[in-house]
């Protein structure tokens, strides 16, 4: 079994994100994969990260934190009547008896959102109650022994991811263990913060459009540096042959991947010829990346993910803004201490 398939099995069994080191330890212990190298976790991290870069949104995996991976939500399974979860591979056009009669499970986060939306009544719920409701309603199926702990871990991870990037997010933690939906907070502080950050995202993207092509290329170089790239070189503007920035992506101080980046400060969507141009400009052992303020056409996405060609990663405007806010480029992160009463009031006997 290769690393990717072994990781899928381990992540399905645990039902939660795992660090590359823990994935490596578990797949070796289970006899699913073996390695003669001294750093098997580096091999696992590199293989999963490469899968994500190569297949983009079609990858089975998603990185939720540095060197921490999980199965992409839309592909985590699936039929609630099954004893074990499996990867989604259902053709919606096939009216099979199984598709008609089976209830489909949701990911932990999607199940939590549905529970809070239908049973929260704009109030917060404890993660244990959220988990119980999701399972009882048939929205969640997991082989894990502690689904409540998995639910809480995923909610915490989601909150951290949203906070780091300044994204609105779906959830808010009202007190330890209690969660609510941002959209249900009305005019409360979490809702106002979410609304404010959405406006900041729009303004930041608008500022990017006001940069000159040379300034935008320098900004991309700065972002790559903050992300941990090494040997970054912004090519001379107007004489780049389609490549604007070159650098080396470093993984665990072990794996080095040469990257050639094209920066597009465009309003219109990127088409497939641009992807072909970048691929044709790659040097030996280089992988391509296109960073755009706009988005990518279906043809461009298909061309970038051609299995028999050198992979070209695609980063659209929303993803770019997310990373800029995560690394505090063009924004200033404000922090305030906010106190709230616990869900359970203090009783006289507790004092």
C-alpha positions in Angstrom: 0.0 0.0 0.0 1.4 3.4 -0.9 1.6 6.3 1.6 -1.5 8.1 0.3 -3.8 5.1 0.6 -2.4 4.2 4.0 -3.0 7.7 5.2 -6.6 7.6 4.0 -7.2 4.5 6.0 -5.6 5.9 9.2 -7.5 9.3 8.9 -10.8 7.5 8.3 -10.2 5.3 11.4 -9.3 8.3 13.6 -11.9 10.7 12.2 -9.7 13.7 13.0 -6.7 15.7 11.7 -3.3 14.2 12.4 0.3 15.5 12.3 2.5 13.9 9.7 4.6 12.3 12.4 1.5 10.6 14.0 0.2 9.5 10.6 3.6 7.9 9.9 3.7 6.2 13.3 0.2 4.8 12.9 0.6 3.4 9.3 3.9 1.8 10.2 2.5 0.3 13.4 -0.6 -1.0 11.5 1.7 -2.6 8.9 0.2 -0.6 6.1 3.5 0.9 4.9 7.2 0.6 5.8 10.1 3.0 5.3 13.9 2.5 5.4 14.4 6.2 5.9 15.3 7.9 9.1 12.5 10.5 8.8 9.3 8.7 7.6 7.2 11.6 8.8 9.0 13.8 6.3 8.1 11.4 3.5 4.5 11.3 4.6 4.3 15.1 4.8 5.9 15.5 1.3 3.7 12.9 -0.3 0.5 14.4 1.1 1.5 18.0 0.4 2.5 17.1 -3.2 -0.9 15.4 -3.6 -2.6 18.6 -2.5 -0.5 20.8 -4.8 -1.0 18.4 -7.8 -4.7 17.9 -7.5 -5.9 21.1 -5.8 -9.6 20.9 -4.7 -9.7 17.4 -6.2 -7.2 16.1 -3.7 -8.3 13.6 -1.1 -6.3 15.5 1.5 -6.4 19.0 3.0 -3.8 20.7 5.2 -5.5 22.1 8.3 -2.3 23.3 10.1 1.5 23.1 9.6 2.2 19.4 8.7 -1.3 18.4 9.9 -3.6 16.8 7.4 -7.1 15.5 7.1 -9.5 14.2 4.5 -11.2 16.9 2.4 -14.8 17.4 3.8 -16.6 16.9 0.5 -15.0 13.5 0.1 -15.4 12.1 3.6 -18.0 9.9 3.8 -20.7 8.7 3.1 -23.5 6.2 3.4 -24.8 6.1 6.9 -26.0 2.5 6.6 -22.5 1.3 6.0 -20.4 0.1 8.9 -17.3 2.0 7.8 -17.0 5.4 6.2 -15.5 5.5 2.7 -14.5 8.1 0.1 -17.3 9.6 -1.8 -17.6 8.2 -5.3 -21.3 8.6 -6.1 -22.5 9.5 -9.6 -25.6 11.7 -8.9 -27.0 10.8 -12.3 -27.3 7.1 -11.4 -30.6 6.4 -9.8 -29.4 3.3 -8.0 -31.5 1.7 -5.3 -28.6 2.4 -2.9 -28.6 6.1 -3.7 -32.3 6.4 -3.3 -32.7 4.6 -0.1 -29.5 5.4 1.8 -29.0 8.5 4.0 -25.8 10.3 3.4 -23.6 11.3 6.3 -22.0 14.7 6.6 -18.5 15.7 7.8 -18.2 16.6 11.5 -18.2 20.3 10.7 -21.1 20.1 8.3 -23.1 18.0 10.8 -22.4 20.5 13.5 -23.6 23.4 11.3 -26.8 21.5 10.5 -27.4 20.7 14.2 -26.9 24.2 15.4 -29.0 25.6 12.5 -32.0 23.3 13.2 -31.8 22.8 17.0 -29.7 25.7 18.3 -32.5 28.3 18.2 -29.8 30.9 17.9 -28.3 29.7 21.2 -25.0 27.8 21.8 -24.8 24.1 22.3 -22.2 21.9 24.0 -20.1 19.8 21.6 -21.3 16.6 23.2 -24.9 17.5 22.6 -24.1 18.6 19.0 -22.4 15.2 18.5 -25.3 13.2 20.0 -27.9 15.1 17.9 -25.9 14.6 14.7 -25.6 10.8 15.3 -29.2 10.4 16.3 -30.4 12.3 13.3 -28.3 10.0 11.0 -26.1 12.9 9.8 -22.9 11.6 11.2 -21.4 8.1 11.1 -18.0 7.5 12.5 -16.0 4.4 13.6 -14.1 6.4 16.2 -14.5 5.5 19.9 -14.7 9.2 21.0 -16.8 11.1 18.4 -17.4 13.9 20.9 -13.6 14.5 21.3 -13.3 14.5 17.5 -16.1 17.0 17.1 -14.6 19.4 19.6 -11.1 19.0 18.0 -12.4 19.8 14.6 -14.4 22.8 15.8 -11.3 24.1 17.6 -9.2 23.6 14.5 -11.8 25.3 12.3 -11.9 28.3 14.7 -8.1 28.6 14.7 -7.9 28.4 10.9 -10.6 31.1 10.5 -9.0 33.4 13.1 -5.5 33.0 11.5 -6.8 34.0 8.0 -9.4 36.5 9.1 -12.1 34.6 7.3 -15.7 34.9 8.6 -15.9 31.2 9.5 -19.1 29.4 10.4 -18.7 28.9 14.2 -18.1 30.9 17.3 -17.1 29.6 20.7 -19.3 31.3 23.3 -17.7 29.6 26.3 -15.5 26.5 26.9 -17.1 23.6 25.1 -20.1 25.6 23.8 -20.5 26.7 20.1 -22.9 28.7 18.0 -23.2 29.7 14.4 -21.9 33.1 13.4 -25.0 33.7 11.3 -27.1 33.2 14.4 -25.4 35.8 16.4 -27.5 38.6 14.9 -25.9 41.9 15.8 -23.6 40.5 18.6 -19.9 41.0 18.8 -18.8 37.8 17.0 -21.2 38.7 14.1 -19.8 42.3 14.0 -16.3 41.0 13.9 -17.1 38.6 11.1 -18.9 41.4 9.2 -15.9 43.7 9.7 -13.4 41.2 8.5 -15.4 40.5 5.4 -15.2 44.2 4.6 -11.5 44.2 5.2 -11.1 41.3 2.8 -12.9 43.2 0.1 -10.8 46.3 0.7 -7.6 44.4 0.7 -8.4 42.7 -2.6 -9.3 46.2 -4.0 -5.9 47.5 -2.9 -4.2 44.7 -4.7 -5.9 45.7 -7.9 -4.4 49.2 -7.4 -0.8 48.0 -7.4 1.4 48.2 -10.4 2.4 44.8 -11.9 5.9 45.2 -10.5 4.6 46.0 -7.0 2.3 43.0 -7.2 5.2 40.7 -8.0 7.1 42.1 -5.1 4.1 41.5 -2.8 3.9 37.9 -4.0 7.7 37.5 -3.2 7.1 38.9 0.3 4.2 36.4 0.9 6.3 33.5 -0.2 9.1 34.6 2.1 6.6 34.7 5.1 5.4 31.2 4.1 8.9 29.9 4.5 10.2 29.8 0.9 13.9 30.2 0.4 16.1 31.6 -2.3 13.3 33.9 -3.5 14.1 35.9 -6.7 11.7 38.4 -8.3 12.5 38.3 -12.0 13.0 41.5 -13.9 9.7 42.9 -14.9 8.8 42.6 -18.6 11.6 40.1 -19.2 10.4 37.1 -17.2 9.2 34.7 -19.9 6.0 34.2 -18.0 7.6 33.6 -14.6 7.6 36.5 -12.1 9.0 34.9 -8.9 11.2 31.9 -8.3 11.8 30.2 -4.9 12.3 27.0 -3.1 9.5 25.6 -0.9 11.0 23.9 2.2 9.2 21.1 4.0 10.4 20.0 7.4 14.0 21.2 6.6 14.3 18.0 4.5 12.3 18.3 1.2 13.0 21.1 -1.2 10.7 21.8 -4.1 11.7 24.5 -6.7 8.7 26.7 -7.5 8.2 29.1 -10.5 5.4 31.6 -9.9 3.4 33.8 -12.2 1.6 36.7 -10.6 -1.5 37.9 -12.4 -3.2 41.1 -11.2 -6.2 40.5 -13.3 -10.0 41.1 -13.1 -10.9 38.5 -15.7 -10.5 34.7 -15.1 -7.3 33.0 -16.0 -7.7 30.7 -19.1 -5.9 27.4 -20.0 -3.3 29.1 -22.4 -1.8 30.9 -19.3 -1.4 27.6 -17.6 0.3 26.1 -20.7 2.6 29.2 -20.9 3.7 28.7 -17.3 4.3 25.0 -17.7 6.4 25.7 -20.8 8.6 28.2 -18.9 9.5 25.8 -16.1 13.1 24.9 -15.5 14.5 21.6 -14.6 12.7 20.0 -11.6 10.5 23.1 -11.2 6.8 23.1 -10.4 4.6 25.9 -11.4 2.2 28.2 -9.4 -0.1 30.9 -10.7 -1.3 33.5 -8.2 -4.2 35.7 -9.4 -6.4 38.4 -8.0 -9.2 36.9 -10.0 -10.2 33.2 -10.5 -9.6 30.4 -13.0 -11.8 29.0 -15.7 -12.8 25.4 -15.8 -10.4 24.8 -18.7 -7.5 26.3 -16.7 -8.2 24.1 -13.7 -8.5 21.0 -15.9 -5.2 21.9 -17.7 -3.4 22.5 -14.4 -4.4 19.1 -13.1 -3.4 17.1 -16.2 -2.0 13.8 -14.6 0.6 13.2 -17.3 2.1 16.8 -17.1 4.1 18.8 -14.6 1.6 20.1 -12.0 0.8 23.8 -11.9 -0.8 25.1 -8.7 -3.6 27.7 -8.8 -4.2 30.3 -6.2 -7.2 32.7 -6.7 -8.0 36.1 -5.2 -9.9 34.7 -2.2 -7.1 32.3 -1.4 -4.5 35.0 -1.8 -6.3 37.4 0.5 -6.7 34.6 3.1 -2.9 34.1 3.1 -2.1 37.8 3.2 -4.3 38.2 6.3 -2.9 35.0 7.9 0.7 36.4 7.6 -0.3 40.0 8.5 0.6 41.5 5.1 -1.3 44.6 4.3 -3.4 44.3 7.5 -2.9 44.8 11.2 -4.3 42.3 13.6 -6.2 43.8 16.6 -6.5 41.9 19.9 -8.8 42.6 22.7 -9.8 40.7 25.8 -13.5 40.0 26.0 -15.2 38.4 29.1 -18.6 36.7 29.1 -20.5 34.9 31.8 -20.5 31.1 31.7 -23.5 29.3 30.3 -24.2 27.8 33.8 -24.6 30.7 36.3 -22.8 30.6 39.6 -24.9 29.2 42.4 -24.6 30.2 46.1 -23.3 26.8 47.0 -20.4 27.2 44.7 -19.2 30.3 46.5 
